[in-house]
Amino acid sequence: MADINVTVVPDRVTTSEPEVKAKAPGAPTWDLIELLFFAYRDFVGHPDGILENLGFGRAHHRVLHFVNRNPGMKVAELLDILKITKQSLGRVLKQLIDQGYVVQQEGANDRRQRLLYATAKGEQLAMQLAGLQTARIARALAELGPRAHEDARAFLLAMIDTDDRDRVLRLIDRTERVRRGRV
């Protein structure tokens, strides 16, 4: 009896990678839009739980993050970074101050200035939240290879409005220099 060997070629190879289809110009990139929504949900999810236990939300997280990263930041600078109203910031900032996470001081040269600093308690919370997010980022980057950090940074920078990119990079660079003690 003769052996019959048949090779079946599947129509589509199944992998863990999503299939990339050509998109019509101007068509929504639903996959990336939805991946960004889900990634953001998970990126803030664990910190949200910790903040909720303290009676805080995402606005508190953002304020605490930038105040901790930029000691002595002016309230006006924070408003510009967050793109929120004074009223919105005022409510959140009052809660952070009243509960001992942030202090506000007058400017040395201009007493009208309000300079913001994270307290030790505020820095501890900011670092706890950043640690959770850093671990998530590190896991994702480890799956992507040696250029992942640079590629992710380039992608995220490209997502920022072109007229705001230089300002964002200056803020990040200034923050890094301050943290290293080289202003």
CNS distance restraints for C-alpha pairs under 8 A (distance, minus, plus):
assign (resid  23 and name CA) (resid  27 and name CA) 6.32 0.50 0.50
assign (resid  23 and name CA) (resid  29 and name CA) 7.65 0.50 0.50
assign (resid  29 and name CA) (resid  33 and name CA) 6.15 0.50 0.50
assign (resid  30 and name CA) (resid  34 and name CA) 5.92 0.50 0.50
assign (resid  31 and name CA) (resid  35 and name CA) 5.99 0.50 0.50
assign (resid  32 and name CA) (resid  36 and name CA) 6.01 0.50 0.50
assign (resid  33 and name CA) (resid  37 and name CA) 6.44 0.50 0.50
assign (resid  34 and name CA) (resid  38 and name CA) 6.19 0.50 0.50
assign (resid  35 and name CA) (resid  39 and name CA) 5.82 0.50 0.50
assign (resid  36 and name CA) (resid  40 and name CA) 5.97 0.50 0.50
assign (resid  37 and name CA) (resid  41 and name CA) 6.13 0.50 0.50
assign (resid  38 and name CA) (resid  42 and name CA) 6.26 0.50 0.50
assign (resid  39 and name CA) (resid  43 and name CA) 5.88 0.50 0.50
assign (resid  40 and name CA) (resid  44 and name CA) 6.15 0.50 0.50
assign (resid  41 and name CA) (resid  45 and name CA) 5.74 0.50 0.50
assign (resid  42 and name CA) (resid  46 and name CA) 7.32 0.50 0.50
assign (resid  43 and name CA) (resid 133 and name CA) 6.22 0.50 0.50
assign (resid  43 and name CA) (resid 136 and name CA) 7.11 0.50 0.50
assign (resid  44 and name CA) (resid  48 and name CA) 5.81 0.50 0.50
assign (resid  44 and name CA) (resid 133 and name CA) 7.57 0.50 0.50
assign (resid  45 and name CA) (resid  49 and name CA) 6.55 0.50 0.50
assign (resid  46 and name CA) (resid  50 and name CA) 6.71 0.50 0.50
assign (resid  46 and name CA) (resid 132 and name CA) 7.29 0.50 0.50
assign (resid  47 and name CA) (resid  51 and name CA) 6.12 0.50 0.50
assign (resid  47 and name CA) (resid 129 and name CA) 5.52 0.50 0.50
assign (resid  47 and name CA) (resid 132 and name CA) 7.13 0.50 0.50
assign (resid  47 and name CA) (resid 133 and name CA) 7.90 0.50 0.50
assign (resid  48 and name CA) (resid  52 and name CA) 5.91 0.50 0.50
assign (resid  48 and name CA) (resid  57 and name CA) 6.51 0.50 0.50
assign (resid  48 and name CA) (resid  58 and name CA) 6.72 0.50 0.50
assign (resid  49 and name CA) (resid  53 and name CA) 6.43 0.50 0.50
assign (resid  50 and name CA) (resid  54 and name CA) 6.81 0.50 0.50
assign (resid  51 and name CA) (resid  55 and name CA) 6.33 0.50 0.50
assign (resid  51 and name CA) (resid  56 and name CA) 4.82 0.50 0.50
assign (resid  51 and name CA) (resid  57 and name CA) 5.77 0.50 0.50
assign (resid  51 and name CA) (resid  58 and name CA) 7.73 0.50 0.50
assign (resid  51 and name CA) (resid  61 and name CA) 7.55 0.50 0.50
assign (resid  52 and name CA) (resid  56 and name CA) 5.21 0.50 0.50
assign (resid  52 and name CA) (resid  57 and name CA) 6.13 0.50 0.50
assign (resid  56 and name CA) (resid  60 and name CA) 5.89 0.50 0.50
assign (resid  56 and name CA) (resid  61 and name CA) 7.74 0.50 0.50
assign (resid  57 and name CA) (resid  61 and name CA) 6.57 0.50 0.50
assign (resid  58 and name CA) (resid  62 and name CA) 6.27 0.50 0.50
assign (resid  59 and name CA) (resid  63 and name CA) 6.24 0.50 0.50
assign (resid  59 and name CA) (resid  92 and name CA) 6.90 0.50 0.50
assign (resid  60 and name CA) (resid  64 and name CA) 5.98 0.50 0.50
assign (resid  60 and name CA) (resid  92 and name CA) 5.90 0.50 0.50
assign (resid  60 and name CA) (resid  93 and name CA) 7.53 0.50 0.50
assign (resid  60 and name CA) (resid  96 and name CA) 7.27 0.50 0.50
assign (resid  61 and name CA) (resid  65 and name CA) 5.93 0.50 0.50
assign (resid  61 and name CA) (resid 126 and name CA) 7.58 0.50 0.50
assign (resid  62 and name CA) (resid  66 and name CA) 6.33 0.50 0.50
assign (resid  62 and name CA) (resid  82 and name CA) 7.83 0.50 0.50
assign (resid  63 and name CA) (resid  67 and name CA) 6.07 0.50 0.50
assign (resid  63 and name CA) (resid  78 and name CA) 7.59 0.50 0.50
assign (resid  63 and name CA) (resid  92 and name CA) 7.89 0.50 0.50
assign (resid  63 and name CA) (resid  93 and name CA) 7.47 0.50 0.50
assign (resid  64 and name CA) (resid  68 and name CA) 5.84 0.50 0.50
assign (resid  64 and name CA) (resid  96 and name CA) 7.97 0.50 0.50
assign (resid  64 and name CA) (resid 101 and name CA) 7.82 0.50 0.50
assign (resid  64 and name CA) (resid 102 and name CA) 7.57 0.50 0.50
assign (resid  64 and name CA) (resid 118 and name CA) 7.13 0.50 0.50
assign (resid  64 and name CA) (resid 122 and name CA) 7.03 0.50 0.50
assign (resid  64 and name CA) (resid 126 and name CA) 6.30 0.50 0.50
assign (resid  65 and name CA) (resid  69 and name CA) 6.14 0.50 0.50
assign (resid  65 and name CA) (resid 126 and name CA) 5.85 0.50 0.50
assign (resid  66 and name CA) (resid  70 and name CA) 5.87 0.50 0.50
assign (resid  66 and name CA) (resid  78 and name CA) 7.43 0.50 0.50
assign (resid  67 and name CA) (resid  71 and name CA) 5.84 0.50 0.50
assign (resid  67 and name CA) (resid  72 and name CA) 7.62 0.50 0.50
assign (resid  67 and name CA) (resid  73 and name CA) 6.41 0.50 0.50
assign (resid  67 and name CA) (resid  78 and name CA) 7.91 0.50 0.50
assign (resid  67 and name CA) (resid 102 and name CA) 7.88 0.50 0.50
assign (resid  67 and name CA) (resid 116 and name CA) 6.23 0.50 0.50
assign (resid  67 and name CA) (resid 117 and name CA) 5.89 0.50 0.50
assign (resid  67 and name CA) (resid 118 and name CA) 6.03 0.50 0.50
assign (resid  68 and name CA) (resid 117 and name CA) 6.61 0.50 0.50
assign (resid  68 and name CA) (resid 118 and name CA) 5.15 0.50 0.50
assign (resid  68 and name CA) (resid 122 and name CA) 7.43 0.50 0.50
assign (resid  68 and name CA) (resid 123 and name CA) 5.99 0.50 0.50
assign (resid  68 and name CA) (resid 126 and name CA) 6.84 0.50 0.50
assign (resid  69 and name CA) (resid 175 and name CA) 6.25 0.50 0.50
assign (resid  69 and name CA) (resid 179 and name CA) 7.74 0.50 0.50
assign (resid  70 and name CA) (resid 117 and name CA) 7.82 0.50 0.50
assign (resid  70 and name CA) (resid 175 and name CA) 6.03 0.50 0.50
assign (resid  70 and name CA) (resid 178 and name CA) 7.82 0.50 0.50
assign (resid  71 and name CA) (resid 116 and name CA) 6.47 0.50 0.50
assign (resid  71 and name CA) (resid 117 and name CA) 4.96 0.50 0.50
assign (resid  71 and name CA) (resid 118 and name CA) 6.99 0.50 0.50
assign (resid  72 and name CA) (resid 115 and name CA) 4.84 0.50 0.50
assign (resid  72 and name CA) (resid 116 and name CA) 4.99 0.50 0.50
assign (resid  72 and name CA) (resid 117 and name CA) 5.52 0.50 0.50
assign (resid  73 and name CA) (resid  77 and name CA) 6.57 0.50 0.50
assign (resid  73 and name CA) (resid  78 and name CA) 7.02 0.50 0.50
assign (resid  73 and name CA) (resid 115 and name CA) 5.32 0.50 0.50
assign (resid  73 and name CA) (resid 116 and name CA) 5.28 0.50 0.50
assign (resid  73 and name CA) (resid 117 and name CA) 7.24 0.50 0.50
assign (resid  74 and name CA) (resid  78 and name CA) 6.51 0.50 0.50
assign (resid  74 and name CA) (resid 113 and name CA) 6.66 0.50 0.50
assign (resid  74 and name CA) (resid 114 and name CA) 5.65 0.50 0.50
assign (resid  74 and name CA) (resid 115 and name CA) 4.59 0.50 0.50
assign (resid  74 and name CA) (resid 116 and name CA) 6.25 0.50 0.50
assign (resid  75 and name CA) (resid  79 and name CA) 6.25 0.50 0.50
assign (resid  75 and name CA) (resid 113 and name CA) 7.69 0.50 0.50
assign (resid  75 and name CA) (resid 114 and name CA) 5.85 0.50 0.50
assign (resid  75 and name CA) (resid 115 and name CA) 6.38 0.50 0.50
assign (resid  75 and name CA) (resid 116 and name CA) 6.92 0.50 0.50
assign (resid  76 and name CA) (resid  80 and name CA) 6.29 0.50 0.50
assign (resid  77 and name CA) (resid  81 and name CA) 6.23 0.50 0.50
assign (resid  78 and name CA) (resid  82 and name CA) 6.07 0.50 0.50
assign (resid  79 and name CA) (resid  83 and name CA) 5.62 0.50 0.50
assign (resid  79 and name CA) (resid  84 and name CA) 5.85 0.50 0.50
assign (resid  79 and name CA) (resid  85 and name CA) 6.94 0.50 0.50
assign (resid  79 and name CA) (resid  86 and name CA) 6.97 0.50 0.50
assign (resid  79 and name CA) (resid  89 and name CA) 7.29 0.50 0.50
assign (resid  80 and name CA) (resid  84 and name CA) 7.54 0.50 0.50
assign (resid  84 and name CA) (resid  88 and name CA) 6.44 0.50 0.50
assign (resid  84 and name CA) (resid  89 and name CA) 6.79 0.50 0.50
assign (resid  85 and name CA) (resid  89 and name CA) 6.31 0.50 0.50
assign (resid  86 and name CA) (resid  90 and name CA) 5.76 0.50 0.50
assign (resid  87 and name CA) (resid  91 and name CA) 6.44 0.50 0.50
assign (resid  88 and name CA) (resid  92 and name CA) 6.61 0.50 0.50
assign (resid  89 and name CA) (resid  93 and name CA) 5.78 0.50 0.50
assign (resid  90 and name CA) (resid  94 and name CA) 5.90 0.50 0.50
assign (resid  91 and name CA) (resid  95 and name CA) 6.52 0.50 0.50
assign (resid  92 and name CA) (resid  96 and name CA) 6.40 0.50 0.50
assign (resid  93 and name CA) (resid  97 and name CA) 6.05 0.50 0.50
assign (resid  93 and name CA) (resid 102 and name CA) 7.76 0.50 0.50
assign (resid  94 and name CA) (resid  98 and name CA) 5.87 0.50 0.50
assign (resid  95 and name CA) (resid  99 and name CA) 6.05 0.50 0.50
assign (resid  96 and name CA) (resid 100 and name CA) 6.24 0.50 0.50
assign (resid  96 and name CA) (resid 101 and name CA) 5.13 0.50 0.50
assign (resid  96 and name CA) (resid 102 and name CA) 5.58 0.50 0.50
assign (resid  97 and name CA) (resid 101 and name CA) 5.79 0.50 0.50
assign (resid  97 and name CA) (resid 102 and name CA) 4.77 0.50 0.50
assign (resid  97 and name CA) (resid 103 and name CA) 5.66 0.50 0.50
assign (resid  97 and name CA) (resid 104 and name CA) 7.55 0.50 0.50
assign (resid 100 and name CA) (resid 119 and name CA) 6.85 0.50 0.50
assign (resid 100 and name CA) (resid 121 and name CA) 6.91 0.50 0.50
assign (resid 100 and name CA) (resid 122 and name CA) 7.19 0.50 0.50
assign (resid 101 and name CA) (resid 118 and name CA) 5.90 0.50 0.50
assign (resid 101 and name CA) (resid 119 and name CA) 5.33 0.50 0.50
assign (resid 101 and name CA) (resid 120 and name CA) 7.48 0.50 0.50
assign (resid 101 and name CA) (resid 121 and name CA) 5.50 0.50 0.50
assign (resid 101 and name CA) (resid 122 and name CA) 3.90 0.50 0.50
assign (resid 101 and name CA) (resid 123 and name CA) 7.55 0.50 0.50
assign (resid 102 and name CA) (resid 116 and name CA) 6.81 0.50 0.50
assign (resid 102 and name CA) (resid 117 and name CA) 5.60 0.50 0.50
assign (resid 102 and name CA) (resid 118 and name CA) 4.39 0.50 0.50
assign (resid 102 and name CA) (resid 119 and name CA) 5.30 0.50 0.50
assign (resid 102 and name CA) (resid 122 and name CA) 6.09 0.50 0.50
assign (resid 103 and name CA) (resid 116 and name CA) 5.87 0.50 0.50
assign (resid 103 and name CA) (resid 117 and name CA) 5.34 0.50 0.50
assign (resid 103 and name CA) (resid 118 and name CA) 6.30 0.50 0.50
assign (resid 103 and name CA) (resid 119 and name CA) 6.51 0.50 0.50
assign (resid 104 and name CA) (resid 114 and name CA) 6.11 0.50 0.50
assign (resid 104 and name CA) (resid 115 and name CA) 5.51 0.50 0.50
assign (resid 104 and name CA) (resid 116 and name CA) 4.70 0.50 0.50
assign (resid 104 and name CA) (resid 117 and name CA) 6.45 0.50 0.50
assign (resid 105 and name CA) (resid 114 and name CA) 5.62 0.50 0.50
assign (resid 105 and name CA) (resid 115 and name CA) 5.11 0.50 0.50
assign (resid 105 and name CA) (resid 116 and name CA) 6.49 0.50 0.50
assign (resid 106 and name CA) (resid 110 and name CA) 7.33 0.50 0.50
assign (resid 106 and name CA) (resid 111 and name CA) 5.03 0.50 0.50
assign (resid 106 and name CA) (resid 112 and name CA) 6.62 0.50 0.50
assign (resid 106 and name CA) (resid 113 and name CA) 5.59 0.50 0.50
assign (resid 106 and name CA) (resid 114 and name CA) 5.00 0.50 0.50
assign (resid 106 and name CA) (resid 115 and name CA) 6.05 0.50 0.50
assign (resid 107 and name CA) (resid 111 and name CA) 5.01 0.50 0.50
assign (resid 107 and name CA) (resid 112 and name CA) 6.87 0.50 0.50
assign (resid 107 and name CA) (resid 113 and name CA) 4.95 0.50 0.50
assign (resid 107 and name CA) (resid 114 and name CA) 6.11 0.50 0.50
assign (resid 107 and name CA) (resid 115 and name CA) 6.17 0.50 0.50
assign (resid 118 and name CA) (resid 122 and name CA) 5.02 0.50 0.50
assign (resid 118 and name CA) (resid 123 and name CA) 5.63 0.50 0.50
assign (resid 119 and name CA) (resid 123 and name CA) 6.01 0.50 0.50
assign (resid 120 and name CA) (resid 124 and name CA) 6.10 0.50 0.50
assign (resid 121 and name CA) (resid 125 and name CA) 6.38 0.50 0.50
assign (resid 122 and name CA) (resid 126 and name CA) 6.07 0.50 0.50
assign (resid 123 and name CA) (resid 127 and name CA) 5.99 0.50 0.50
assign (resid 124 and name CA) (resid 128 and name CA) 6.14 0.50 0.50
assign (resid 125 and name CA) (resid 129 and name CA) 6.25 0.50 0.50
assign (resid 126 and name CA) (resid 130 and name CA) 6.07 0.50 0.50
assign (resid 127 and name CA) (resid 131 and name CA) 5.87 0.50 0.50
assign (resid 128 and name CA) (resid 132 and name CA) 6.52 0.50 0.50
assign (resid 129 and name CA) (resid 133 and name CA) 6.45 0.50 0.50
assign (resid 130 and name CA) (resid 134 and name CA) 5.85 0.50 0.50
assign (resid 131 and name CA) (resid 135 and name CA) 6.13 0.50 0.50
assign (resid 132 and name CA) (resid 136 and name CA) 6.51 0.50 0.50
assign (resid 133 and name CA) (resid 137 and name CA) 6.20 0.50 0.50
assign (resid 134 and name CA) (resid 138 and name CA) 5.96 0.50 0.50
assign (resid 135 and name CA) (resid 139 and name CA) 6.20 0.50 0.50
assign (resid 136 and name CA) (resid 140 and name CA) 6.38 0.50 0.50
assign (resid 137 and name CA) (resid 141 and name CA) 6.08 0.50 0.50
assign (resid 138 and name CA) (resid 142 and name CA) 5.98 0.50 0.50
assign (resid 139 and name CA) (resid 143 and name CA) 6.64 0.50 0.50
assign (resid 140 and name CA) (resid 144 and name CA) 6.84 0.50 0.50
assign (resid 141 and name CA) (resid 145 and name CA) 6.80 0.50 0.50
assign (resid 141 and name CA) (resid 148 and name CA) 5.47 0.50 0.50
assign (resid 141 and name CA) (resid 149 and name CA) 6.39 0.50 0.50
assign (resid 142 and name CA) (resid 146 and name CA) 7.90 0.50 0.50
assign (resid 142 and name CA) (resid 148 and name CA) 7.74 0.50 0.50
assign (resid 144 and name CA) (resid 148 and name CA) 5.56 0.50 0.50
assign (resid 147 and name CA) (resid 151 and name CA) 6.05 0.50 0.50
assign (resid 148 and name CA) (resid 152 and name CA) 5.87 0.50 0.50
assign (resid 149 and name CA) (resid 153 and name CA) 6.03 0.50 0.50
assign (resid 150 and name CA) (resid 154 and name CA) 6.13 0.50 0.50
assign (resid 151 and name CA) (resid 155 and name CA) 6.14 0.50 0.50
assign (resid 152 and name CA) (resid 156 and name CA) 6.11 0.50 0.50
assign (resid 153 and name CA) (resid 157 and name CA) 6.04 0.50 0.50
assign (resid 154 and name CA) (resid 158 and name CA) 6.09 0.50 0.50
assign (resid 155 and name CA) (resid 159 and name CA) 6.38 0.50 0.50
assign (resid 156 and name CA) (resid 160 and name CA) 6.83 0.50 0.50
assign (resid 157 and name CA) (resid 165 and name CA) 6.67 0.50 0.50
assign (resid 158 and name CA) (resid 162 and name CA) 7.50 0.50 0.50
assign (resid 160 and name CA) (resid 164 and name CA) 6.72 0.50 0.50
assign (resid 160 and name CA) (resid 165 and name CA) 6.10 0.50 0.50
assign (resid 161 and name CA) (resid 165 and name CA) 6.44 0.50 0.50
assign (resid 164 and name CA) (resid 168 and name CA) 6.27 0.50 0.50
assign (resid 165 and name CA) (resid 169 and name CA) 6.16 0.50 0.50
assign (resid 166 and name CA) (resid 170 and name CA) 6.09 0.50 0.50
assign (resid 167 and name CA) (resid 171 and name CA) 6.19 0.50 0.50
assign (resid 168 and name CA) (resid 172 and name CA) 6.24 0.50 0.50
assign (resid 169 and name CA) (resid 173 and name CA) 5.99 0.50 0.50
assign (resid 170 and name CA) (resid 174 and name CA) 5.87 0.50 0.50
assign (resid 171 and name CA) (resid 175 and name CA) 6.00 0.50 0.50
assign (resid 172 and name CA) (resid 176 and name CA) 6.20 0.50 0.50
assign (resid 173 and name CA) (resid 177 and name CA) 6.22 0.50 0.50
assign (resid 174 and name CA) (resid 178 and name CA) 6.12 0.50 0.50
assign (resid 174 and name CA) (resid 183 and name CA) 7.18 0.50 0.50
assign (resid 175 and name CA) (resid 179 and name CA) 6.12 0.50 0.50
assign (resid 176 and name CA) (resid 180 and name CA) 6.23 0.50 0.50
assign (resid 177 and name CA) (resid 181 and name CA) 6.15 0.50 0.50
assign (resid 177 and name CA) (resid 182 and name CA) 4.94 0.50 0.50
assign (resid 177 and name CA) (resid 183 and name CA) 5.52 0.50 0.50
assign (resid 178 and name CA) (resid 182 and name CA) 5.55 0.50 0.50
assign (resid 178 and name CA) (resid 183 and name CA) 5.20 0.50 0.50
